[in-house]
Amino acid sequence: MMSAESTSSRSLILGCMGMGGAWDQNPVSGADETRAANAVDAALESGISIFDHADIYTFGKAETVFGRLLASRPSLRQAIHIQSKTGIRLNAGENGSTHYDLSRNYIIEQTLAILKRLQTDYLDTLFLHRPDPLMDGAEIAAAFEWLHSRGVVRFFGVSNMHLKHIRYIAGQSHFPIVANQLQFSLGHRLLIESDISVNQKNTEATASTDGLLAYCHDQEIMIQAWSPLDKGKYLQPDSDDTTTKNTNRKVHELADRYQVPPESVLLAWLFAMPVRVVPVIGTLTPSRIKACARSLDVRLSRKDWYDLWITARGVPLP
């Protein structure tokens, strides 16, 4: 049951966090390289050409293994869009605590290190990974200018940031923020739950999400949804939680009706948003990548979209 309506504006991103093996200091193995290549091939065969990295993923090994793939296939670079993130310092503090760092020097140094690992001359998009309470907008603007003027980065985005962060960063630089990567899924619905909590008693504080979707829609900022499948929460047949079990049943019911894998239903639910949402799928299993790609051709009806949302909420709308 595929719709004939155009879906050309839809796309998926392959998240590369799982590439390179475990989060340890062991070197990248041949098996790691094969697994990465198989995932990339499955993505390309499915029409996915955007690949998401971060300097911290498997301590840099994710970018390393991807870089080796690029080196072995020189023509591939021009056919894909590569993005990466920086701004998180792992094990930077006492007792191995994590710090954030969006200083000019750190952004530039890490971006150059990213390029070296990826074996490419430029990033299509550089993301600032987390908001840094000590960030200085002028320093970020200076880093953007340095990187862009040298052809090192084409576009800039942010990750896990509120609209106040985006406004602050964009206000200091003439480079627009093109995307915000946020957790967003049927099971993590804060972005839309805050929109229906107007003037409601006993609602949870939503300061982190209030107005964010509307702002991104107005400014044409893409929402890149990470963990869009909730780590398989609604794909498993068994659950002790009644709401989760009911949602799983609804997802599979819709999958049967639309004649697609259940993963496609969950991703199609995100595609229905008026703001452009591009899910970042984290699987490296070729069959699951292809199952997710089936979502590009599915358009849920308004009724099915609401029924799925309300089932996952476990309570009626206000």
VENNOR-V349620 format. One record per residue. N is the residue number from 1. RES is the residue in one letter. BURIAL is # if it has 24 or more other C-alpha atoms within 12 Angstrom, else .. Layout:
n={N | N}
res={RES | RES}
burial={BURIAL | BURIAL}
This chain:
n={1 | 2 | 3 | 4 | 5 | 6 | 7 | 8 | 9 | 10 | 11 | 12 | 13 | 14 | 15 | 16 | 17 | 18 | 19 | 20 | 21 | 22 | 23 | 24 | 25 | 26 | 27 | 28 | 29 | 30 | 31 | 32 | 33 | 34 | 35 | 36 | 37 | 38 | 39 | 40 | 41 | 42 | 43 | 44 | 45 | 46 | 47 | 48 | 49 | 50 | 51 | 52 | 53 | 54 | 55 | 56 | 57 | 58 | 59 | 60 | 61 | 62 | 63 | 64 | 65 | 66 | 67 | 68 | 69 | 70 | 71 | 72 | 73 | 74 | 75 | 76 | 77 | 78 | 79 | 80 | 81 | 82 | 83 | 84 | 85 | 86 | 87 | 88 | 89 | 90 | 91 | 92 | 93 | 94 | 95 | 96 | 97 | 98 | 99 | 100 | 101 | 102 | 103 | 104 | 105 | 106 | 107 | 108 | 109 | 110 | 111 | 112 | 113 | 114 | 115 | 116 | 117 | 118 | 119 | 120 | 121 | 122 | 123 | 124 | 125 | 126 | 127 | 128 | 129 | 130 | 131 | 132 | 133 | 134 | 135 | 136 | 137 | 138 | 139 | 140 | 141 | 142 | 143 | 144 | 145 | 146 | 147 | 148 | 149 | 150 | 151 | 152 | 153 | 154 | 155 | 156 | 157 | 158 | 159 | 160 | 161 | 162 | 163 | 164 | 165 | 166 | 167 | 168 | 169 | 170 | 171 | 172 | 173 | 174 | 175 | 176 | 177 | 178 | 179 | 180 | 181 | 182 | 183 | 184 | 185 | 186 | 187 | 188 | 189 | 190 | 191 | 192 | 193 | 194 | 195 | 196 | 197 | 198 | 199 | 200 | 201 | 202 | 203 | 204 | 205 | 206 | 207 | 208 | 209 | 210 | 211 | 212 | 213 | 214 | 215 | 216 | 217 | 218 | 219 | 220 | 221 | 222 | 223 | 224 | 225 | 226 | 227 | 228 | 229 | 230 | 231 | 232 | 233 | 234 | 235 | 236 | 237 | 238 | 239 | 240 | 241 | 242 | 243 | 244 | 245 | 246 | 247 | 248 | 249 | 250 | 251 | 252 | 253 | 254 | 255 | 256 | 257 | 258 | 259 | 260 | 261 | 262 | 263 | 264 | 265 | 266 | 267 | 268 | 269 | 270 | 271 | 272 | 273 | 274 | 275 | 276 | 277 | 278 | 279 | 280 | 281 | 282 | 283 | 284 | 285 | 286 | 287 | 288 | 289 | 290 | 291 | 292 | 293 | 294 | 295 | 296 | 297 | 298 | 299 | 300 | 301 | 302 | 303 | 304 | 305 | 306 | 307 | 308 | 309 | 310 | 311 | 312 | 313 | 314 | 315 | 316 | 317 | 318}
res={M | M | S | A | E | S | T | S | S | R | S | L | I | L | G | C | M | G | M | G | G | A | W | D | Q | N | P | V | S | G | A | D | E | T | R | A | A | N | A | V | D | A | A | L | E | S | G | I | S | I | F | D | H | A | D | I | Y | T | F | G | K | A | E | T | V | F | G | R | L | L | A | S | R | P | S | L | R | Q | A | I | H | I | Q | S | K | T | G | I | R | L | N | A | G | E | N | G | S | T | H | Y | D | L | S | R | N | Y | I | I | E | Q | T | L | A | I | L | K | R | L | Q | T | D | Y | L | D | T | L | F | L | H | R | P | D | P | L | M | D | G | A | E | I | A | A | A | F | E | W | L | H | S | R | G | V | V | R | F | F | G | V | S | N | M | H | L | K | H | I | R | Y | I | A | G | Q | S | H | F | P | I | V | A | N | Q | L | Q | F | S | L | G | H | R | L | L | I | E | S | D | I | S | V | N | Q | K | N | T | E | A | T | A | S | T | D | G | L | L | A | Y | C | H | D | Q | E | I | M | I | Q | A | W | S | P | L | D | K | G | K | Y | L | Q | P | D | S | D | D | T | T | T | K | N | T | N | R | K | V | H | E | L | A | D | R | Y | Q | V | P | P | E | S | V | L | L | A | W | L | F | A | M | P | V | R | V | V | P | V | I | G | T | L | T | P | S | R | I | K | A | C | A | R | S | L | D | V | R | L | S | R | K | D | W | Y | D | L | W | I | T | A | R | G | V | P | L | P}
burial={. | . | . | . | . | . | . | . | . | # | # | # | # | # | # | # | # | # | # | # | # | . | . | . | . | . | . | # | . | . | . | # | # | . | # | # | # | # | # | # | # | # | # | # | . | # | # | # | # | # | # | # | # | # | # | # | # | # | # | # | # | # | # | # | # | # | # | # | # | # | . | . | . | . | . | . | # | . | . | # | # | # | # | # | # | # | # | # | # | . | . | . | . | . | . | . | . | . | . | # | # | # | # | # | . | # | # | # | . | # | # | # | # | # | # | # | # | # | # | # | # | # | # | # | # | # | # | # | # | # | # | # | . | . | # | # | # | . | . | # | # | # | # | # | # | # | # | # | . | . | . | # | # | # | # | # | # | # | # | # | # | # | # | . | # | # | . | . | # | # | . | . | # | . | # | # | # | # | # | # | # | # | # | # | # | # | # | # | # | # | # | # | # | # | # | . | . | . | . | . | . | . | . | . | . | . | . | . | # | # | # | # | # | # | # | # | . | . | . | . | # | # | # | # | # | # | # | # | # | # | . | # | # | # | # | . | . | . | . | . | . | . | . | # | . | # | # | # | # | # | # | # | . | # | # | . | . | # | # | # | # | # | # | # | # | # | # | # | # | # | # | # | # | . | # | # | # | # | # | # | # | # | # | # | # | # | . | # | # | # | # | # | # | # | # | # | # | # | # | # | . | . | . | # | # | . | # | # | # | # | # | # | # | . | . | . | . | .}
